[in-house]
Amino acid sequence: MSDNNKVYKQKMSERRTVRDRGALPGQLVELLRVVQRCEAMWALEDRIERSR
């Protein structure tokens, strides 16, 4: 698996810390951004692998 999984786990850990201190709507927006970023990286990796 790629480093994306590590990035995702790290961001989730950071989000948990923020969640304990911050407002829920802002946290949801940030979480969705992390998920979108990971999905974009995964899609790019898939395209690269298919092009080989």
C-alpha positions in Angstrom: 0.0 0.0 0.0 1.2 3.5 -0.6 2.1 6.3 1.7 -1.4 7.6 1.3 -2.6 5.2 4.0 0.0 6.6 6.4 -1.1 10.2 5.5 -4.7 9.2 6.1 -4.0 7.7 9.5 -1.9 10.7 10.5 -4.6 13.1 9.4 -7.3 11.1 11.2 -5.2 11.2 14.4 -4.8 15.0 14.0 -8.5 15.4 13.4 -9.4 13.4 16.5 -7.2 15.8 18.5 -8.9 18.8 16.9 -12.4 17.2 17.4 -11.8 17.2 21.1 -11.2 20.9 21.0 -13.0 22.4 18.0 -16.4 22.9 16.4 -17.9 19.9 14.6 -18.8 21.6 11.3 -15.3 22.8 10.7 -13.9 19.4 11.5 -16.3 17.7 9.1 -15.1 20.0 6.3 -11.5 19.3 7.1 -12.1 15.6 7.3 -13.9 15.6 3.9 -10.9 17.5 2.4 -8.5 14.8 3.7 -10.7 12.1 2.3 -10.9 13.8 -1.1 -7.2 14.3 -1.2 -6.5 10.7 -0.4 -9.0 9.6 -3.0 -7.4 11.8 -5.6 -4.0 10.4 -4.8 -5.4 6.8 -5.1 -7.0 7.6 -8.4 -3.7 9.0 -9.7 -1.8 5.9 -8.6 -4.4 3.7 -10.3 -4.0 5.6 -13.5 -0.2 5.4 -13.3 -0.3 1.6 -12.7 -2.7 1.1 -15.6 -0.5 3.0 -18.0 2.4 0.7 -17.4 
